[in-house]
Amino acid sequence: MTQRIFLVIPPQVHLLDINGPAHIFYETRELGADVKLHYISLNDQDRVESSAGLVFSELEPFKNFVLNVNDWIFIPGLDKRTIDRFGATKELQSFYQWLQTQSNHGAKICSVCTGAYLVAQAGILKNKQCTTHWKYFDDFRCKFPETVLLKDRLFVKDTNIYSSAGVSSGIDLSLFIVEEIYGSAFAAKVAKEMVIYIRRSQNDPQLSIFLQYRNHLDDRIHRVQDLLAQHLSQGMKIEELAACVYMSPRNLTRLFKKTTGLTIGKYQDKLRMERAMTMLKEGHKVEAVADACGFSGGNPLRELMKKTIG
């Protein structure tokens, strides 16, 4: 199923806010995913200048598209003076109506940094959770009191509305979306291709262990991490893992701990716990979860949960 990514280019757009997500989905497509990128304007203009002076051209008008549940709209941050101008006029009324309609059709609306202002001005954030750049918290809360603004969060998901704190957190959000669509192993490949650090926040339970401990460039350890994630139900012996990366078990054990900071056993336990917690929240029975996550029964799973959660 084709995933269409619509990247809105407003006047005075912040370059990293738009280029970060754009490159994530470009690499996603290069790695074989069925992704199509569209760059759209807020009006009939096909030429827009960014806040850094770089010009975007040959943009497509937003009104040319009708979206559905397989579509994503990214609204990046832009110059605050331009935001205030939009808020004081009806200049973007037709775009706001279009955005509301696409949201009602099930399209996912994603804001980066001050792009949250445009989403809120469209009326989509009423009674929704979101975040934005820390510098604008007070101003945003004053202008949109019906929105639940969350601080100290890289990104927030509320139904089909996604928002991120700004600048590079748009990359974190995009990787999270790639993980939602294509799985954690594929998202890790995209992150590795871009040589980026996967930031993690203890305040955000949506962040996945499947992407943690990948902040290194050792292909052999990445391969072992992939194998562990792909074989949770039956597991793999250290000898099997070592053979797959042409190392001795002893050397693999040493290098894995040195590279990730965890033993292979501890890392595998973390993978299993996250998968187990997800399945339990989905309503699966304990015995079925234990079997799917490689535990010998429900009691070992309960013991690990007790030890981990307390």
HELIX and SHEET records of a PDB file:
HELIX    1   1 LEU A   15  GLU A   30  1                                  16    
HELIX    2   2 PHE A   62  ASN A   64  5                                   3    
HELIX    3   3 LYS A   80  ALA A   88  1                                   9    
HELIX    4   4 GLN A   93  ASN A  104  1                                  12    
HELIX    5   5 GLY A  115  GLN A  121  1                                   7    
HELIX    6   6 TRP A  134  TYR A  136  5                                   3    
HELIX    7   7 PHE A  137  LYS A  143  1                                   7    
HELIX    8   8 SER A  169  TYR A  182  1                                  14    
HELIX    9   9 SER A  184  MET A  194  1                                  11    
HELIX   10  10 ILE A  209  LEU A  211  5                                   3    
HELIX   11  11 ASP A  219  GLN A  230  1                                  12    
HELIX   12  12 ILE A  238  CYS A  244  1                                   7    
HELIX   13  13 PRO A  249  THR A  260  1                                  12    
HELIX   14  14 ILE A  264  LYS A  281  1                                  18    
HELIX   15  15 VAL A  286  ALA A  292  1                                   7    
HELIX   16  16 GLY A  298  ILE A  309  1                                  12    
SHEET    1   A 7 GLU A  60  PRO A  61  0                                        
SHEET    2   A 7 VAL A  35  SER A  41  1                                        
SHEET    3   A 7 GLN A   3  VAL A   8  1                                        
SHEET    4   A 7 ASP A  71  ILE A  75  1                                        
SHEET    5   A 7 LYS A 108  VAL A 112  1                                        
SHEET    6   A 7 ILE A 161  SER A 164  1                                        
SHEET    7   A 7 PHE A 155  ASP A 158 -1                                        
SHEET    1   B 2 ARG A  47  GLU A  49  0                                        
SHEET    2   B 2 VAL A  55  SER A  57 -1                                        
SHEET    1   C 2 GLN A 129  CYS A 130  0                                        
SHEET    2   C 2 VAL A 148  LEU A 149  1                                        
END                                                                             
